[in-house]
Amino acid sequence: MQIDQILQISREAGERILEIYHDSELSKVVDHKADDSPLTLADKASNKVIMEGLQNLQLGYPILSEEETHASYEERKNWSTFWLVDPLDGTKEFINRNGEFTVNIALIENGKPILGVIYVPVTNVMYWGSKQGAFIKRGEVEVEELKVNNSIKSRIAVRSKSHALVEEEAVLKKYDVIDSISVGSSLKFCMVAEGKADVYYRHGPTMEWDIGAGQAILEAAGGKVFIGTSKNSFTYNKEKLLNGSFLCLGF
């Protein structure tokens, strides 16, 4: 498997998302899943592209996607390596038309993300990370390597546009945060990975597919992702795919 193949799958999924995003009628079609979270035609279209693309690689890895029926834990617990996919992370951002949504693909091995790709369709920016390092490609500009800031004071936090912020304050004070920026979806991981922010704390639940690609990229750039405010790392493919709070540090 070449990383270029995964980048291309992400880009093609992003192109399908944009076709719907720029269609005034199709972009308004929104269903709701059992948990009342929104589901658009773009979620479905992106998922189809990614599922077919990964299967065509013929690597034999199972795929755990937000938009597919999930295998039971009895089956999943035997997966040593698998794809973890969020075809459209930031569906609320898609609906709100602010452009801050992404395509997320991660490869998980023995409970840890070893490869992550995050593509931003609206800006044509691609982030990826693996044991070879973390990188960004902005449009047709040359690939750049990503490194965290390793700032020792006067840090910047990145925050969510769609979730409560009150619970974050006590955590951020511990890290000498003096300012913050707000972006949607998994872009928050990318902001820390490229040094535009130093801290990202998320209070409240996420799913494994929300964070797998972001963790791979951030850690490849030299950052860390912890469970809550502990120093414990995430383990993936849990019996329950719901995560609790987490903390990302770019130092």
C-alpha positions in Angstrom: 0.0 0.0 0.0 1.2 3.5 -0.9 0.1 6.5 1.0 -0.7 8.2 -2.3 -3.5 5.7 -2.8 -5.2 6.7 0.4 -4.7 10.4 -0.3 -6.4 9.8 -3.7 -9.3 8.0 -2.1 -9.7 10.9 0.3 -9.6 13.4 -2.5 -12.2 11.6 -4.6 -14.5 11.4 -1.6 -14.0 15.1 -1.1 -14.9 15.8 -4.7 -18.2 13.9 -4.3 -18.9 15.9 -1.1 -18.3 19.2 -3.0 -20.6 18.2 -5.8 -23.4 17.9 -3.3 -22.3 20.9 -1.2 -22.5 23.2 -4.3 -25.9 21.8 -5.3 -28.5 24.1 -3.7 -31.1 21.3 -3.6 -29.1 18.2 -2.7 -27.2 20.0 0.0 -30.5 20.7 1.9 -31.4 17.0 2.2 -30.8 16.1 5.8 -32.0 12.9 7.6 -31.3 12.0 11.2 -29.9 8.8 12.6 -31.1 6.9 15.6 -29.0 9.1 17.9 -30.6 12.2 16.3 -27.3 13.2 14.7 -27.6 14.6 11.1 -27.0 12.6 8.0 -26.6 14.2 4.6 -26.4 12.9 1.1 -22.7 13.9 1.2 -22.0 11.6 4.1 -23.5 8.7 2.1 -21.7 9.6 -1.2 -18.3 10.0 0.5 -18.7 6.7 2.4 -19.4 4.9 -0.9 -16.3 6.3 -2.5 -14.1 5.3 0.5 -15.6 1.9 1.0 -15.0 1.0 -2.7 -11.6 2.6 -2.8 -10.3 0.8 0.3 -11.8 -2.5 -0.8 -10.1 -2.1 -4.2 -6.7 -2.0 -2.5 -7.3 -5.7 -1.8 -5.3 -5.6 1.5 -7.9 -7.6 3.3 -8.3 -5.2 6.2 -11.9 -4.8 7.5 -13.4 -1.3 7.5 -15.1 0.3 10.4 -17.0 3.4 9.1 -19.4 5.6 10.8 -21.9 5.2 8.0 -21.9 1.4 7.8 -23.5 -1.2 9.9 -20.9 -1.9 12.6 -19.6 -5.5 13.1 -20.3 -6.9 16.5 -17.5 -6.7 19.2 -17.3 -10.5 19.0 -16.1 -10.1 15.4 -14.2 -6.9 15.9 -12.1 -8.0 18.8 -10.2 -10.3 16.5 -9.2 -7.4 14.2 -5.5 -6.7 14.6 -5.5 -4.2 11.7 -8.4 -2.3 10.3 -9.5 0.9 8.6 -11.3 3.5 10.7 -13.4 5.9 8.6 -15.4 9.1 9.1 -16.6 9.9 5.6 -17.7 13.4 6.5 -16.5 14.7 9.8 -18.3 17.9 10.7 -21.7 17.3 9.3 -23.0 20.3 11.2 -20.3 22.4 9.6 -21.5 21.1 6.2 -25.1 22.0 7.0 -24.0 25.4 8.3 -22.0 25.9 5.1 -18.8 27.2 6.8 -16.5 24.8 4.9 -14.9 23.4 8.0 -15.6 19.7 7.4 -13.2 16.9 6.5 -12.8 13.4 5.2 -11.0 11.2 7.8 -9.3 7.8 7.2 -7.1 6.1 9.7 -5.4 2.7 9.8 -5.4 1.1 13.2 -3.0 -1.6 14.2 -3.1 -3.4 17.6 -5.3 -0.7 19.0 -3.2 2.3 17.9 -3.5 4.6 14.9 -0.5 4.1 12.6 -1.7 6.2 9.6 -4.1 9.1 9.4 -5.4 11.2 6.5 -7.6 14.3 6.8 -8.7 16.1 3.7 -10.5 19.4 3.7 -12.5 19.5 0.4 -13.4 23.2 0.4 -9.8 24.5 0.7 -8.2 21.5 -1.1 -5.8 20.9 1.9 -4.5 17.5 2.7 -3.0 16.4 6.0 -1.4 13.0 6.7 0.8 11.3 9.2 2.5 8.0 9.7 5.8 6.7 11.0 7.4 8.6 8.2 6.3 11.9 9.7 3.4 14.4 9.3 2.8 16.4 6.2 0.5 19.0 4.6 -0.2 19.8 1.0 -2.1 23.0 0.3 -3.6 22.8 -3.2 -0.8 22.5 -5.8 1.9 23.9 -3.4 4.8 21.6 -2.5 4.4 19.2 0.4 5.5 20.6 3.7 6.4 18.7 6.9 4.4 19.4 10.0 5.9 19.9 13.5 4.2 21.0 16.7 5.2 24.3 18.3 6.7 22.9 21.5 5.8 26.3 23.1 6.8 26.7 26.7 4.4 29.6 27.6 1.7 31.9 26.3 0.0 29.0 24.5 -3.0 29.1 22.2 -5.9 26.7 22.5 -8.2 25.5 19.7 -11.8 25.0 20.4 -14.9 23.6 18.9 -17.6 25.5 17.1 -20.3 23.1 17.9 -19.9 22.1 21.6 -20.0 23.6 25.1 -16.8 25.4 26.2 -17.3 26.0 29.9 -15.8 22.7 31.1 -12.6 23.5 29.2 -11.6 26.5 31.2 -10.0 24.7 34.2 -7.9 22.5 32.0 -6.7 25.3 29.8 -5.6 27.4 32.7 -3.1 24.6 33.7 -1.3 25.1 30.4 -0.9 28.9 30.4 -3.4 29.4 27.5 -3.7 33.1 26.7 -5.8 32.9 23.6 -7.9 30.6 21.5 -9.1 30.0 18.0 -12.3 28.2 17.0 -12.6 25.7 14.1 -14.9 22.8 13.3 -14.4 19.0 12.9 -11.0 17.2 13.1 -9.3 20.4 11.9 -8.6 21.0 15.6 -6.0 18.2 15.6 -4.5 19.6 12.4 -4.2 23.1 14.0 -2.1 21.7 16.8 -0.1 19.5 14.4 0.9 22.5 12.3 1.7 24.7 15.2 -1.2 27.1 14.9 -2.4 26.0 18.3 -0.8 24.3 21.3 -3.7 22.7 23.2 -7.0 21.1 22.3 -9.2 19.8 25.1 -12.5 18.1 24.3 -14.9 17.6 27.2 -17.6 15.1 26.3 -18.1 12.2 24.1 -16.8 11.5 20.6 -16.6 8.3 18.6 -13.4 6.5 17.6 -13.7 7.5 14.0 -13.8 11.2 15.0 -10.3 11.1 16.4 -8.3 8.2 14.8 -6.9 10.1 11.8 -6.3 13.2 13.9 -4.4 11.4 16.5 -2.1 9.7 13.9 -1.3 13.1 12.3 -0.8 15.0 15.6 1.5 12.3 17.1 3.5 12.0 13.8 4.1 15.8 14.2 5.4 15.3 17.7 2.3 15.9 19.8 0.4 13.7 22.2 -3.2 12.7 22.7 -4.4 11.6 26.2 -7.6 10.2 27.7 -9.1 13.0 29.7 -6.4 14.8 31.6 -4.5 11.6 32.4 -1.3 10.6 30.7 -3.0 7.4 29.4 -3.2 6.9 25.6 -6.3 5.9 23.7 -6.9 2.3 22.7 -9.1 1.7 19.7 -11.6 -1.0 18.8 -13.1 -0.9 22.2 -16.3 -2.9 22.9 -18.1 0.5 23.1 -16.8 2.8 20.4 -17.7 5.9 22.4 -14.8 8.0 23.8 -14.8 10.2 26.9 -12.9 13.5 27.2 -9.5 13.8 25.6 -6.5 16.2 25.7 -4.2 17.1 22.8 -0.8 18.8 23.5 1.6 20.2 21.0 4.5 20.2 23.4 
